[in-house]
Amino acid sequence: MPPKGKAKAGAKAKADAKAKAAEPSKPAPTATPSEPSEPSEPSELPATPAAGSGTAAVRQQREVAATPEPRTEPESHSVEPVDAQTVAAEPVDDTQLVVPSRSKESTVDLATIADPWAEVSDELAMARIKEEDWEVIEAENEAAAACQLNAKDTEMQKFQPKDDQRRWLVAADFSENQLTSVEALGGPMWLRHLNLGMNPMESLNGLSSAFPRLLVLDVSFIELPSVAGAWQALAELSKLRRLVAEGCSLCSFEDWEELPSLKTLEVNDNAIEELEELEILAKKCKGLLELDFRENEVAEKPGYAKKIAKFFPNLTWLDNQSRKKYVAKGADATYSADALKEKDVTAVDGMFKNESCSCLEGNPCLDRATCKDWANREKVAAEARKRKGLRDDSGKML
C-alpha cells in the first residue's frame, strides 16, 4: 500500500489534470489585454492552503475563469438591441402621425365647396383673366371674394390653403418658387388660372384632379420633356384654353397628346427647328386660334408663312401680330340714315373730332352727324348770321 504522502501527491496530480482538462470547456478570456497572464494561476493552486483536494482546485479554477466575464461587458451589447428597437419604432410612429394629415388633404371633396365663378361662363372667365379682373391677396391674407393668390418668388416649397382661400381663389401665381409636384400646390381648388413658371417641377401628375376647371396654365421655363407625366397631365385638362410654355426646351411635338380645347399656344424661345413640326402640332391642337413661335428657328425658315397658312387656316393671331383683315366701310354705309339712327353720333371715326355744329356759326351744316338741328339748319344758320351782324361786300345782311 503506498504511503499517504504519495497518495495525496497522486490525488493532487489527478486534480491538476482534471483542472487542465476542464479549461478548454471555458472560453479563454481575451476581452482585455491583462487577461493573458491569468491562465498561469491554475498552476499555483496546489501551493495554496485551499487547494487541499481536487474538488477545491476545480472550484477555484472555475471562479478564476468566471471573473473575466464581466470585463467583456455583454450586458452593454444586450442593452443596445433594445435601444435600437426603440429607435426603430419611432419612425413608425412618425409615419403614423403623418399619414392622417395626408389622408385628410386627399379627402377634400371639392363638390362640397361652392365655386365662386359657378355662374361665369368660360368665355367670360377668359375675358376676366385677360383683364385681371379680381382682387389680389398674399398667402397670409384671408379671402372674402373671388381673388388671385400672389405667391411669386417667396421660396415656397408647399402651399396649404386656408379654408377661405380654398373657397374663393380663382387664380394663383406660384412662379419662381421651389415647388416640385402638384401635391405641393394645395389642391383641390376651383382655379381658372395657374402660373407655375420657373419652378423645379418633377411631376405634373394629378393636375386635372387638383384643378378640374383650369382654363389657363403657365409652365414657362420648366423643362417639360423631363417632367413626369407632363403630356398626359396636359391632355387631361379638358377645359384648357391657353398654354404658355416659353423656354421649356421643346424641340418636337411628337410626344404631345391631343389638346382639342386649346385655343392659344405660346411656345416662343424653344428649340423647334423643322417645318414638319407644324403639321404634327396641327394634328394635336386642331382648334388653335392664336400661336406664337417667336425665337424658334422654324420661324426663320423659308416657307414658314405658307405652312402656317396651310395647317392653321383659322389663326387670328400669329407671332404677336393680328391676322384679322379689316375692310373699310364705304361712305354710304358709314353715314347712311339707318346707320346714324342706331347710335347717337357726335363724330364719325374721328373725322370730326373737336368739331361742332356749323349752323351755330352761321353756316348750314353739310353733315347730319355733327348738326344740332338738321331739319332747321338753314334757319339756325340765318339767325346766327343776324346775331353776329354779318354782311356781304355790298352791305346786304347775309
C-alpha positions in Angstrom: 0.0 0.0 0.0 1.6 3.3 -0.9 2.3 5.8 1.7 -0.2 8.5 2.4 2.1 11.3 1.2 2.3 9.6 -2.2 -1.4 9.2 -2.3 -2.0 12.8 -1.6 0.5 13.8 -4.3 -1.2 11.5 -6.7 -4.6 13.0 -5.9 -3.3 16.4 -6.4 -1.8 15.5 -9.7 -5.1 14.0 -10.8 -6.9 17.2 -9.7 -4.4 19.2 -11.7 -5.0 17.0 -14.7 -8.8 17.4 -14.3 -8.5 21.1 -13.9 -6.4 21.3 -17.1 -8.9 19.1 -18.9 -11.7 21.4 -17.8 -10.0 24.5 -19.1 -10.9 24.0 -22.8 -14.7 23.9 -21.9 -14.5 27.5 -20.8 -13.5 30.1 -23.4 -10.2 31.7 -22.6 -10.8 35.4 -21.6 -9.4 37.6 -24.4 -11.5 40.7 -24.0 -8.8 42.7 -22.2 -5.0 42.9 -22.6 -4.5 41.9 -18.9 -6.2 38.6 -19.3 -3.4 36.5 -21.0 -1.5 36.5 -17.7 -4.4 34.8 -15.8 -4.1 31.2 -17.2 -0.9 30.8 -15.2 -2.9 30.9 -12.0 -4.1 27.3 -12.0 -0.5 26.0 -11.8 -0.2 27.8 -8.4 -3.4 26.2 -7.0 -1.6 23.3 -5.4 0.6 25.6 -3.4 -2.3 27.4 -1.8 -3.8 26.1 1.5 -7.3 26.0 0.0 -6.1 23.5 -2.7 -6.3 20.5 -0.3 -8.2 18.4 -2.8 -9.0 18.2 -6.5 -12.6 19.4 -5.9 -11.3 22.6 -4.4 -8.8 23.1 -7.2 -11.6 22.8 -9.7 -13.8 25.2 -7.9 -11.0 27.8 -7.7 -10.3 27.3 -11.3 -14.0 27.9 -12.2 -14.0 31.1 -10.1 -10.9 32.4 -11.9 -12.4 31.5 -15.3 -15.7 33.2 -14.3 -14.1 36.5 -13.2 -13.1 37.9 -16.7 -16.7 37.6 -18.0 -17.9 40.9 -16.6 -14.9 42.5 -18.4 -16.4 41.6 -21.8 -19.5 43.6 -20.8 -22.0 41.5 -22.7 -24.7 43.4 -20.8 -23.9 46.6 -22.8 -24.4 44.7 -26.1 -27.6 43.2 -24.8 -29.0 46.6 -24.0 -28.2 48.1 -27.4 -30.6 46.0 -29.4 -33.3 47.1 -27.1 -32.4 50.7 -27.7 -32.2 50.0 -31.5 -35.7 48.5 -31.4 -37.0 51.5 -29.6 -35.4 53.9 -32.1 -36.6 51.8 -35.0 -40.1 52.0 -33.6 -40.0 55.8 -33.6 -40.1 56.3 -37.4 -43.2 54.1 -37.5 -44.9 56.3 -35.0 -43.9 59.4 -37.1 -45.3 57.8 -40.2 -48.5 57.0 -38.4 -48.7 60.6 -37.4 -48.1 61.9 -40.9 -50.4 59.6 -42.7 -53.7 61.0 -41.2 -52.7 64.6 -42.3 -52.1 63.4 -45.9 -55.3 61.5 -46.0 -57.1 64.5 -44.7 -55.8 66.6 -47.6 -56.6 64.0 -50.1 -60.2 63.6 -48.8 -61.1 67.2 -49.5 -64.3 66.9 -51.5 -64.4 69.9 -53.9 -68.0 69.2 -54.7 -68.9 70.4 -51.2 -67.2 73.7 -51.8 -69.1 76.4 -53.7 -67.4 77.6 -56.9 -67.0 81.4 -56.8 -67.3 81.5 -60.6 -70.1 78.9 -60.9 -72.3 81.4 -62.9 -69.4 82.7 -65.0 -69.0 81.1 -68.5 -65.6 80.0 -69.7 -65.6 82.9 -72.3 -66.3 85.5 -69.7 -63.8 83.9 -67.4 -61.1 84.2 -70.1 -62.0 87.9 -70.5 -61.7 88.5 -66.8 -58.3 86.6 -66.7 -57.1 88.8 -69.6 -58.1 92.0 -67.8 -57.1 90.5 -64.4 -60.5 91.4 -63.1 -60.1 90.3 -59.5 -58.7 91.1 -56.1 -55.1 90.1 -55.2 -54.1 88.6 -51.9 -51.0 87.2 -50.3 -50.6 83.8 -48.8 -51.1 85.0 -45.3 -54.2 87.0 -46.1 -57.8 86.0 -45.8 -60.2 85.9 -48.8 -63.8 87.1 -48.9 -64.4 87.2 -52.7 -63.1 85.8 -55.9 -59.4 86.6 -56.0 -55.9 85.8 -57.1 -53.2 84.5 -54.9 -49.8 86.3 -55.4 -47.1 83.9 -54.1 -44.5 84.8 -56.6 -40.8 84.4 -55.6 -41.4 83.5 -51.9 -39.2 80.5 -51.8 -42.3 78.4 -51.2 -41.9 74.6 -51.1 -45.5 73.8 -50.3 -48.8 75.7 -50.1 -51.5 74.8 -47.7 -54.6 77.0 -48.4 -56.8 78.2 -45.6 -60.5 77.3 -45.8 -61.5 80.7 -47.1 -58.7 80.7 -49.7 -59.8 77.3 -51.0 -63.3 78.7 -51.2 -62.5 81.9 -53.1 -59.3 81.5 -55.1 -59.8 81.6 -58.9 -56.2 82.3 -59.9 -52.8 81.7 -58.3 -49.3 82.8 -59.2 -46.7 80.3 -57.8 -43.9 81.3 -60.2 -40.2 81.5 -59.2 -40.5 79.2 -56.1 -39.3 75.7 -55.1 -42.4 73.6 -55.9 -41.7 70.2 -57.3 -45.1 68.4 -57.6 -48.8 69.0 -57.9 -49.3 67.8 -54.3 -47.4 70.8 -53.1 -49.9 73.2 -54.7 -52.7 72.8 -52.1 -55.4 71.5 -54.3 -58.2 70.8 -55.0 -59.4 74.3 -55.8 -61.6 76.0 -58.4 -58.7 77.8 -60.1 -59.2 79.0 -63.7 -55.6 80.4 -64.0 -52.4 78.9 -62.7 -48.8 80.1 -63.1 -46.1 77.6 -62.3 -43.3 79.2 -64.2 -39.7 78.8 -63.1 -40.3 76.0 -60.5 -38.2 72.8 -60.4 -41.3 70.7 -61.2 -40.6 67.0 -61.3 -44.1 65.8 -62.0 -47.5 67.1 -63.2 -49.5 64.0 -62.3 -52.8 64.8 -60.8 -53.1 68.3 -62.2 -56.7 67.8 -63.6 -57.9 66.3 -60.3 -56.5 69.2 -58.3 -57.8 71.9 -60.7 -60.7 70.5 -62.8 -61.8 73.8 -64.3 -58.4 75.2 -65.2 -58.5 77.4 -68.3 -55.0 79.0 -68.4 -51.7 77.3 -67.5 -48.3 78.9 -67.5 -45.3 76.5 -67.3 -42.7 78.8 -68.7 -39.0 77.9 -68.1 -39.8 74.4 -66.8 -38.0 71.5 -68.6 -41.2 69.9 -69.8 -39.6 66.9 -71.6 -38.1 65.8 -68.3 -41.2 66.3 -66.2 -43.0 63.0 -65.3 -46.5 62.8 -66.8 -46.3 66.2 -68.4 -48.1 65.4 -71.7 -50.8 63.2 -70.2 -51.4 65.8 -67.5 -52.0 68.5 -70.1 -54.3 66.3 -72.1 -56.4 65.5 -69.0 -57.2 69.3 -68.6 -60.4 69.1 -70.6 -61.1 72.8 -70.3 -57.6 74.2 -71.0 -57.9 77.1 -73.4 -54.4 78.7 -73.2 -51.0 77.2 -72.6 -47.9 79.3 -72.1 -44.7 77.2 -72.5 -42.0 79.7 -73.1 -38.4 78.5 -72.7 -39.4 74.9 -71.9 -36.7 73.1 -74.1 -39.2 71.9 -76.6 -37.8 70.5 -79.8 -40.7 68.4 -81.1 -44.5 67.9 -80.7 -44.3 64.2 -81.4 -44.9 63.1 -77.8 -47.7 65.5 -77.2 -51.2 64.1 -76.8 -54.2 65.8 -78.3 -55.4 69.1 -76.8 -58.8 69.6 -78.5 -60.0 72.6 -76.4 -56.7 74.6 -76.7 -57.1 77.9 -78.4 -53.9 79.7 -77.6 -50.4 78.3 -77.6 -47.3 80.3 -76.8 -44.1 78.2 -77.4 -41.7 81.1 -78.0 -38.0 80.7 -77.1 -37.8 77.0 -77.6 -35.8 74.7 -80.0 -38.4 74.0 -82.7 -36.4 73.8 -86.0 -38.2 71.7 -88.6 -41.2 72.8 -90.6 -42.6 69.3 -90.3 -43.3 70.0 -86.6 -46.0 72.5 -87.7 -48.0 69.6 -89.3 -47.6 67.5 -86.2 -48.8 70.3 -84.0 -51.8 70.9 -86.2 -52.9 67.3 -85.7 -52.5 67.6 -81.9 -54.1 71.0 -81.5 -56.9 71.3 -84.1 -58.7 74.3 -82.6 -55.8 76.8 -82.3 -56.6 80.4 -83.0 -53.5 82.1 -81.6 -50.0 80.8 -82.0 -46.6 82.2 -81.0 -43.4 80.7 -82.5 -41.1 83.6 -81.9 -37.4 82.8 -81.1 -37.6 79.4 -82.7 -35.5 78.6 -85.7 -38.6 77.3 -87.6 -40.0 80.8 -87.7 -36.9 81.9 -89.7 -37.1 79.1 -92.3 -38.3 79.7 -95.9 -41.8 78.5 -96.3 -42.8 79.1 -92.7 -45.7 81.5 -93.6 -47.1 79.2 -96.2 -47.0 76.2 -93.8 -48.8 78.2 -91.2 -51.5 79.3 -93.7 -51.9 75.7 -94.8 -52.1 73.9 -91.4 -53.6 76.7 -89.3 -56.1 78.5 -91.6 -58.2 79.8 -88.7 -55.5 81.7 -86.9 -56.4 85.2 -85.8 -53.0 85.9 -84.1 -49.5 84.7 -85.1 -46.2 85.6 -83.5 -47.6 88.6 -81.6 -49.3 90.0 -84.7 -53.0 90.1 -85.6 -54.0 88.3 -88.7 -57.5 89.8 -89.0 -58.2 91.6 -92.2 -60.0 94.9 -91.8 -62.2 96.1 -94.7 -63.0 99.8 -94.6 -66.7 100.6 -94.8 -67.9 102.8 -97.6 -69.2 106.3 -97.1 -72.8 105.2 -97.7 -72.6 102.5 -95.0 -70.9 104.9 -92.6 -73.1 107.9 -93.0 -76.4 106.4 -94.1 -79.5 107.5 -92.2 -80.1 103.9 -91.0 -76.6 103.7 -89.6 -76.9 107.0 -87.8 -80.2 106.1 -86.2 -78.6 103.2 -84.5 -76.4 105.4 -82.3 -76.0 108.9 -81.1 -73.2 110.1 -83.2 -71.2 113.2 -82.4 -68.2 112.2 -84.5 -67.6 109.6 -87.2 -64.4 107.6 -87.0 -62.6 110.7 -85.6 -63.1 112.7 -88.8 -65.0 115.4 -86.9 -63.0 115.4 -83.7 -63.3 118.7 -81.8 -65.8 120.0 -84.4 -69.3 121.3 -83.5 -72.5 122.3 -85.4 -71.5 124.9 -88.0 -75.1 126.2 -88.1 -74.3 128.0 -84.8 -71.5 129.9 -86.6 -73.8 131.0 -89.4 -73.0 128.2 -91.9 -75.6 125.5 -92.5 -74.1 122.0 -91.7 -73.3 119.7 -94.5 -73.4 116.5 -92.5 -76.2 115.2 -90.3 -73.6 113.6 -88.0 -72.5 116.9 -86.5 -75.6 119.0 -86.9 -77.6 120.0 -83.8 -80.9 120.6 -85.7 -80.6 119.1 -89.2 -84.2 119.8 -90.2 -83.9 123.5 -89.4 -80.2 124.1 -90.3 -80.9 127.0 -92.7 -83.0 128.9 -90.2 -80.5 128.3 -87.4 -77.6 129.5 -89.6 -79.6 132.6 -90.6 -80.3 133.5 -87.0 -76.6 133.1 -86.2 -75.5 135.4 -89.0 -78.1 138.0 -88.0 -77.0 137.8 -84.4 -73.4 138.4 -85.4 -74.3 141.2 -87.9 -72.6 139.5 -90.8 -73.0 141.4 -94.2 -71.7 140.8 -97.8 -69.5 143.1 -99.8 -72.4 145.3 -100.8 -73.5 145.7 -97.2 -76.5 143.4 -97.5 -77.3 141.2 -94.5 -76.3 137.7 -95.1 
